[in-house]
Structures are given as structure tokens and as C-alpha cells.
Amino acid sequence: QVQLVESGGGFMQAGDSLRLSCAASGRSFSNHAVGWFRQAPGKEHEFVAAISGSEESTIYADSVKGRFTISRDNAKNTVYLRMNSLKPEDTAVYYCAADWSRSVATALRYEYEFWGQGTQVTVSS
């Protein structure tokens, strides 16, 4: 079992930058893919970004490509999501998730077995 805890959310202005963290405890997730998803009020979960266990590959949703960067520090058992040029449409609860079955990054929500509780990001115009 692995526990994921997100942190770093907050209330931001459009154009601001923010870094979210996803810390794992219980087990190391260095060999496993980790993804970020978000859910805005009244909407379905949306894929944001994912990183492979080897750090060799990252994938992004088109809506955040060029603005968000996912990275990981396996020594700290932590994955980060750097968000630049925030927009009001980025407002959502952001969740990190670990895919315990594979190392390759995927955007498929059902592939991720472990989820954090989420952290709120609110961006005002």
C-alpha cells in the first residue's frame, strides 16, 4: 500500500505560477508512473500530466502543454507539477495518482491504482 499526499494548492491570480507536490509514503514509487489529474466543479476528472518511473518520458494534456511541467525526485519520493501562466480555467482540485502496474506514463485514469486526497487550486482573472 502507498499513500499519496498532495500539497501546494492555493488561491492565485491569472498569470501566476504555482508548484504542487505529491509525496508518497509507505513504499517507494520510484519505478512507477505518476500522473496528475484535475476535477473542476461539475466536470469529470481530466488528465493533466504524467511521468514515467524512469523519468525518460512525460506526457501532457493539450490544455497545459507548454505551461505545466511534471518532474520527480525519487530520492524524496516526490513528484511535482510546476504550473506557469495560470488561467481561470485551471481552477480545479488537483490529484496525483500512482500506477503500480507499470513504469510507462499513461493518461488513462483507470490505470492508476493509488490516489491522493487532492489539493485545491483556484485562479482568479
Secondary structure, DSSP 8 states (H G I E B T S, - for coil): --EEEEE--EEEETT--EEEEEEEESS--TTSEEEEEEE-TTS--EEEEEE-TTSS-EEE-TTTTTTEEEEEETTTTEEEEEE-S--GGG-EEEEEEEETT-SS----GGG--EE---EEEEEE-
